[in-house]
Amino acid sequence: MKKNSLKILCLLFSAAAFAQQPKTKKEFTTSGKKITVYTTAENTKLRLTTTDNLTFSAAKQPLETESSVFVEPSKKFQTFMGIGGAITDASAEIFAKLSKEKQAEFLNAYYDQQKGIGYSLLRTTIQSSDFSSGSYSYIEEGDKDLKTFSIDHDRQYRIPLIKQAIQKAGGKLTTYVAPWSPNAFMKSNKNVLKGGTLLPEYYQTWANFYVKFIKAYEKEGIPIWGTSTQNEPMAIQTWESCVYTAEAERDFIKNYLGPTLKKEKLGDKKIIVWDHNRDLMNYRANVIYSDPEASKYVWGMGFHWYETWSGGAPMFDNVAKVNEAYPDKKLMFTEGCIEKFDASKYQFWGNAERYGINMIHDFNNGTVAWTDWNILLDQNGGPNHVGNFCFAPIHADTTTGELIYTPSYYYIGHFSKFIHLNAVRVSTAVSRSALLSTSFLNADGTMATIVMNQSANELTYNLIIGAEKAEVKIPPRAIQTLVY
């Protein structure tokens, strides 16, 4: 009898202990799942269009003559933080010229998950950039104590648009900021344009400036997630610009920006270093991250895609190498756009493919977030006060009041609409160079696999996950998202 009682007690104890164990997350399975295929393709009307509903069947060893995409859900990498674009002065000024109906259409197009492409990330500027109608400042020139600081300029166009974007995105839009230049009196060249450096005697003044800006925007109801130190710190531009060597940026963060944010109870704001092209990002990472006192303030590194200005190819491997060397630091694509505006190229497919190629490579190399440049420009690729006219995914013709959607908008949407916040990238590879692919596992258990066909031929490929596969057709010069 005693033995039986002891046995029962042991069983009850075991059951109670088992019940208290944390539930493990279910592993991804294709069992019973259907695949919805969304396609955008050149020379067709397909734009984020549902083109197929497929089922899985048993997979076998693929042949060398076949094209395949291999997804391995158990191999997980970075957590996804969002995709979005920049609300610049230019974007906000053009938005204000649209009719109420077109404004509503525009906000839905970017920030509504169902009606649009579900942007979840926003970048904006501290003071003016080239994509402003003119240079301006939040203080009177020479005011080193920042007594005249005011963001009244931004209340006319930019702040109202940011607030509407946040509301349309469901009340939350991860917002980060970047300065293009300190005031002229703080700089070696006494000019907000054409480079120059921040004078050492104004390091503290400039660090205080970030604090003023963040607090002013947050008072307006716009939470600021983080800031980069400087937009494009190695470029002497005809527009607002300021040069920091790696060593100068390191020391400014270590001795001024980091401690000042912390002292002002803004230590939770993330600091993004570099915010420039992929070509020199490894040097910047080595210098800043190797200094523990600077590195402790830094969330990660931002980068752009304009290294091709020199005639070379995109330096995608540099992103992977920074990720490999500093896995505890994050990577964020902070700016890219199609340069040299030409209205005859609104529908030029190569522009969209540039987005697809860059986004797939950057995500596969460890990037957690991806930010386009201006969300809206006019029919001239502006306004821009130095004539640096560019493309945006959506343009507004201010003479007709119409919105012009470029193929780039749809290519970005193949990522932003289907990869949800906190998704995790999983291992994905292709067997043929005509295809590019990346995959993210969403928190709700759905997988989004993006496949891009760079060739001029229709292709059939195998989507292979474990012991199951599906056969998918992709048109020439197309991008697909497979949700399953």
C-alpha positions in Angstrom: 0.0 0.0 0.0 2.8 2.4 0.9 4.6 1.6 -2.3 1.5 2.5 -4.4 1.0 5.8 -2.5 4.7 6.7 -3.1 4.2 5.8 -6.8 1.1 8.0 -7.1 2.9 10.9 -5.4 5.9 10.6 -7.8 3.5 10.6 -10.8 1.7 13.6 -9.5 5.0 15.4 -8.9 6.2 14.6 -12.4 3.0 15.8 -14.0 3.1 19.1 -12.0 6.8 19.6 -12.9 6.0 18.9 -16.6 3.1 21.4 -16.5 5.4 24.1 -15.2 7.9 23.7 -18.0 7.8 26.6 -20.6 6.0 25.7 -23.8 8.4 25.4 -26.7 7.4 27.2 -29.9 6.2 24.9 -32.6 8.7 24.2 -35.4 7.5 25.4 -38.8 5.8 22.8 -40.9 4.5 22.7 -44.4 1.9 20.1 -43.5 -1.6 21.0 -44.7 -0.4 24.5 -45.8 -1.3 26.1 -49.1 1.0 28.6 -50.9 -0.4 32.0 -52.1 1.7 33.5 -54.8 1.8 37.3 -55.4 3.5 38.5 -58.5 4.7 41.8 -60.1 6.1 41.5 -63.6 7.3 43.7 -66.4 5.1 44.0 -69.6 2.1 42.8 -67.7 -0.6 44.3 -65.5 0.6 42.2 -62.5 1.2 44.4 -59.5 1.3 42.6 -56.2 -1.4 40.4 -57.8 -2.4 37.0 -56.5 -1.4 34.7 -59.4 -1.4 31.2 -57.9 -2.6 29.0 -55.0 -0.4 25.9 -54.7 0.0 22.9 -52.5 3.0 21.0 -51.4 3.9 17.5 -52.5 6.7 15.1 -51.8 10.2 16.4 -52.7 13.0 14.3 -54.1 16.6 15.1 -55.0 16.4 18.0 -57.6 18.4 17.8 -60.8 21.1 20.1 -62.0 18.9 21.0 -64.9 16.2 22.3 -62.6 16.0 25.7 -60.8 15.3 25.5 -57.1 14.8 27.6 -54.0 15.8 25.9 -50.8 14.3 27.1 -47.5 15.5 25.7 -44.2 13.2 27.0 -41.4 15.2 25.6 -38.5 18.2 27.8 -39.4 17.2 31.3 -38.0 19.0 34.6 -38.2 18.2 38.3 -37.5 14.9 39.6 -36.2 13.1 42.0 -38.6 12.6 45.5 -37.5 10.7 47.2 -40.4 10.7 48.7 -43.8 9.9 52.3 -44.6 10.9 55.6 -46.2 11.9 59.1 -45.3 9.4 61.9 -44.7 11.5 64.9 -45.9 10.5 68.5 -46.2 10.1 67.9 -50.0 7.7 64.9 -49.4 5.7 66.9 -46.9 5.4 70.0 -49.1 4.2 68.0 -52.1 1.8 66.0 -49.9 0.2 69.3 -48.7 -0.6 70.2 -52.4 -2.6 67.0 -52.9 -6.4 67.0 -52.7 -7.9 65.4 -49.5 -8.9 62.3 -51.6 -5.3 61.9 -53.0 -3.8 62.4 -49.6 -6.0 59.6 -48.2 -5.0 57.4 -51.2 -1.3 58.2 -50.6 -1.4 57.4 -46.9 -3.2 54.1 -47.5 -0.7 53.2 -50.3 2.3 53.3 -47.9 1.0 52.8 -44.4 -2.1 50.6 -44.5 -1.2 46.9 -44.3 -4.3 45.7 -46.3 -4.9 48.5 -48.8 -1.2 49.3 -49.2 2.3 48.0 -48.5 2.4 48.4 -44.7 5.4 50.7 -44.0 6.5 50.4 -40.4 9.7 52.6 -40.4 10.3 56.3 -40.8 13.4 58.4 -41.2 13.4 62.2 -41.0 15.9 65.0 -40.9 17.2 67.3 -38.2 17.1 70.7 -39.9 17.3 71.0 -43.7 18.6 68.6 -46.3 18.9 69.0 -50.1 15.3 67.8 -50.2 14.0 71.0 -48.7 12.9 74.1 -50.6 15.8 76.0 -49.0 18.3 75.8 -46.1 17.0 76.6 -42.7 17.8 76.1 -39.0 16.0 75.7 -35.7 18.2 78.4 -34.0 19.4 81.9 -34.8 22.9 81.9 -36.2 25.5 82.2 -33.5 23.2 81.0 -30.7 25.6 78.6 -29.0 23.3 78.3 -25.9 20.4 77.2 -28.2 18.1 79.7 -26.5 16.2 80.4 -29.8 15.6 76.7 -30.6 12.3 76.1 -32.2 10.8 73.5 -34.6 8.1 75.9 -35.8 9.4 75.4 -39.4 8.5 71.7 -39.3 5.0 72.4 -38.0 3.8 73.7 -41.4 4.3 70.5 -43.5 6.5 67.9 -42.0 5.1 67.3 -38.5 1.4 67.1 -39.8 2.4 64.4 -42.4 4.4 62.4 -39.9 1.4 62.4 -37.5 -0.9 61.2 -40.2 1.5 58.5 -41.2 1.8 57.3 -37.6 -2.0 57.2 -37.3 -2.5 55.3 -40.6 0.2 52.8 -39.5 -1.9 51.9 -36.5 -0.5 54.4 -34.0 3.1 53.2 -34.2 5.9 53.9 -36.7 9.5 53.4 -35.6 11.0 56.9 -36.3 14.6 57.8 -36.4 16.4 61.0 -37.4 19.6 62.3 -38.9 21.3 65.7 -39.2 22.8 66.8 -42.5 24.8 69.7 -41.1 25.3 71.7 -37.9 24.9 75.5 -38.2 27.5 77.5 -40.1 29.0 79.1 -37.0 29.8 75.6 -35.6 31.7 74.5 -38.7 35.3 74.9 -40.0 34.0 76.2 -43.4 31.4 78.6 -41.9 28.8 77.1 -44.3 26.1 74.5 -43.9 26.8 73.4 -47.4 29.9 71.8 -49.0 31.3 69.7 -46.1 33.5 71.3 -43.5 33.9 69.8 -40.0 32.3 70.4 -36.7 34.6 72.6 -34.6 35.7 70.9 -31.3 34.5 73.9 -29.3 31.0 73.2 -30.5 30.9 69.5 -29.8 28.8 69.9 -26.7 26.5 72.5 -28.3 25.8 70.1 -31.1 25.2 67.2 -28.8 22.7 69.4 -26.9 21.0 70.1 -30.3 20.0 66.5 -30.7 18.5 66.5 -27.2 16.5 69.7 -28.0 15.2 68.1 -31.3 14.3 64.8 -29.8 12.5 66.4 -26.9 10.6 68.9 -29.1 9.4 66.1 -31.5 8.4 63.9 -28.6 6.4 66.8 -27.1 4.6 66.9 -30.4 3.6 63.2 -29.9 6.2 61.8 -32.3 8.3 59.2 -30.4 12.0 59.1 -31.6 13.5 55.6 -31.6 17.0 56.8 -32.5 19.4 59.0 -34.4 22.4 58.7 -36.6 25.4 60.8 -35.8 25.6 62.4 -39.3 24.2 61.7 -42.8 27.0 60.7 -45.2 29.9 61.8 -43.0 32.6 61.3 -45.7 30.9 63.3 -48.5 31.5 67.0 -49.3 28.2 67.7 -51.0 26.9 70.8 -52.7 24.1 70.6 -50.2 24.0 70.4 -46.4 26.9 68.1 -45.3 29.6 67.7 -42.6 32.6 65.5 -42.6 33.6 63.2 -39.7 36.5 60.8 -39.9 35.9 57.5 -38.2 38.0 58.8 -35.3 36.1 62.0 -35.0 32.7 60.3 -35.0 34.0 57.8 -32.4 35.2 60.6 -30.1 32.0 62.7 -30.6 29.9 59.7 -29.6 32.1 58.7 -26.7 32.7 62.1 -25.1 29.6 64.1 -26.1 26.6 62.5 -27.8 26.4 59.3 -25.8 26.9 60.8 -22.4 24.6 63.8 -23.2 21.7 61.6 -24.2 22.2 59.5 -21.1 22.4 62.6 -18.8 19.2 63.9 -20.3 17.4 60.6 -19.7 17.4 59.8 -23.4 19.8 56.9 -23.0 17.2 54.6 -24.6 17.6 56.4 -27.9 19.6 54.3 -30.3 22.7 55.8 -31.9 23.4 54.7 -35.5 27.0 55.2 -36.8 28.2 55.7 -40.4 24.9 56.3 -42.3 26.9 56.3 -45.6 27.8 53.9 -48.4 28.9 50.2 -48.1 32.5 50.9 -49.4 34.0 52.3 -46.2 31.7 50.8 -43.6 34.1 48.1 -42.5 36.8 50.7 -41.5 34.2 52.8 -39.6 33.0 49.7 -37.8 36.6 48.7 -36.9 37.5 52.1 -35.5 34.3 52.7 -33.5 33.5 49.2 -32.3 37.0 48.5 -31.1 36.7 51.3 -28.6 34.6 49.9 -25.8 33.8 53.4 -24.4 32.3 54.5 -27.7 30.9 51.2 -28.7 28.7 50.9 -25.5 26.6 53.8 -26.8 26.1 52.5 -30.3 23.2 50.3 -31.4 24.5 49.6 -34.8 25.5 50.8 -38.3 23.5 52.5 -41.0 24.5 52.3 -44.7 23.4 53.5 -48.2 23.7 52.1 -51.7 25.5 54.9 -53.6 29.0 53.4 -53.6 28.3 52.7 -57.3 29.0 56.4 -58.0 32.6 55.4 -58.7 31.5 53.0 -61.5 31.9 49.8 -59.5 29.3 47.2 -58.4 27.4 47.3 -55.1 29.6 46.1 -52.2 27.1 43.7 -50.7 29.8 41.5 -49.1 31.0 44.4 -46.9 27.6 44.3 -45.1 28.1 40.5 -44.4 31.6 41.1 -43.2 30.6 43.8 -40.7 27.8 41.4 -39.5 30.4 38.6 -39.2 32.9 40.7 -37.3 30.4 42.4 -35.0 27.4 40.1 -34.6 26.2 41.9 -31.4 25.7 45.2 -33.4 22.7 45.7 -35.7 22.7 46.7 -39.4 20.2 49.1 -41.0 19.9 50.3 -44.6 19.2 54.0 -44.0 18.9 55.4 -47.5 18.7 54.6 -51.2 17.0 56.2 -54.2 17.3 56.2 -57.9 19.4 59.2 -58.8 19.1 61.6 -61.8 15.4 62.1 -62.3 14.0 61.6 -65.8 10.2 61.6 -66.2 10.5 59.3 -69.3 11.8 56.6 -66.9 8.9 56.5 -64.4 8.1 52.9 -65.5 11.7 51.9 -66.2 11.9 48.3 -64.8 15.6 48.4 -64.0 14.9 50.9 -61.2 12.6 48.5 -59.5 15.0 45.6 -59.9 17.7 47.7 -58.2 15.5 47.7 -55.1 14.8 44.0 -55.3 18.5 43.1 -55.7 19.6 45.4 -52.9 16.9 44.4 -50.5 17.5 40.6 -50.9 21.2 40.9 -50.6 21.1 43.2 -47.6 18.6 41.0 -45.7 20.6 37.9 -46.5 23.7 39.7 -45.1 22.1 40.4 -41.8 20.2 43.7 -42.2 17.3 44.1 -39.7 15.6 47.2 -41.3 15.5 48.8 -44.7 14.7 52.5 -45.4 14.0 54.1 -48.8 14.6 57.8 -49.2 11.8 60.3 -50.1 8.4 58.7 -49.9 7.0 61.4 -52.4 8.4 63.8 -54.9 6.8 66.0 -57.6 6.9 65.6 -61.4 10.4 67.2 -61.5 11.9 64.9 -58.9 11.9 67.6 -56.2 11.7 70.1 -54.6 15.4 70.2 -54.1 17.2 73.5 -53.4 20.5 72.5 -55.2 19.0 70.7 -58.2 19.8 67.1 -57.0 16.5 65.7 -58.4 15.8 62.0 -57.9 13.1 59.4 -58.1 10.7 58.3 -55.4 8.5 55.2 -55.5 5.5 57.5 -55.8 5.4 60.9 -57.6 2.7 63.5 -57.6 2.1 65.6 -60.7 1.2 68.9 -59.1 -0.3 70.2 -62.4 -2.9 67.4 -62.6 -3.1 66.3 -59.0 -2.5 62.7 -59.9 -0.3 60.2 -58.2 2.2 58.2 -60.3 3.2 54.7 -58.9 6.5 53.5 -60.2 7.5 49.8 -60.3 9.8 50.4 -57.4 6.8 50.9 -55.1 5.6 47.4 -55.9 9.0 45.8 -55.6 9.4 47.3 -52.1 5.9 46.1 -51.3 6.8 42.5 -52.0 8.8 42.7 -48.8 7.1 45.3 -46.6 3.5 44.0 -47.1 4.3 40.4 -46.2 7.3 40.4 -43.7 5.8 41.5 -40.4 7.5 43.1 -37.4 9.5 40.6 -35.3 9.7 38.1 -38.2 12.9 36.0 -38.2 15.0 35.5 -41.3 15.6 31.8 -42.2 18.1 30.1 -44.4 17.3 30.4 -48.1 19.4 29.6 -51.1 19.0 29.3 -54.9 20.4 26.8 -57.4 20.6 29.2 -60.4 22.0 32.8 -60.7 18.9 34.1 -62.5 17.0 33.8 -59.2 17.5 35.7 -56.0 15.6 34.8 -52.8 15.2 35.5 -49.1 12.7 34.2 -46.5 11.2 35.4 -43.2 9.2 33.4 -40.7 6.4 35.6 -39.2 5.4 35.4 -35.6 2.0 34.1 -36.6 3.7 31.0 -38.2 3.4 32.0 -41.8 6.5 32.1 -44.0 7.1 34.8 -46.6 9.6 33.8 -49.3 10.5 36.4 -51.9 11.8 35.2 -55.2 13.1 37.5 -58.0 13.7 36.5 -61.6 16.3 38.7 -63.2 16.2 36.9 -66.6 14.2 37.7 -69.7 12.7 34.2 -69.7 9.8 32.6 -67.8 11.2 30.1 -65.3 9.8 27.2 -63.4 11.4 26.6 -60.0 11.0 24.2 -57.1 10.3 25.6 -53.7 11.8 22.9 -51.5 11.3 22.9 -47.7 12.4 19.7 -46.0 10.7 16.7 -47.6 8.2 18.7 -49.5 8.1 20.9 -52.6 6.0 23.0 -54.8 6.5 23.9 -58.4 6.2 27.6 -59.2 6.2 29.6 -62.5 7.6 33.1 -62.5 7.4 35.4 -65.5 10.4 37.2 -67.0 11.7 40.2 -65.1 9.5 39.6 -62.1 9.3 39.4 -58.3 7.1 37.1 -56.3 6.2 36.7 -52.7 5.1 33.2 -51.6 3.1 33.1 -48.4 2.6 29.7 -46.7 
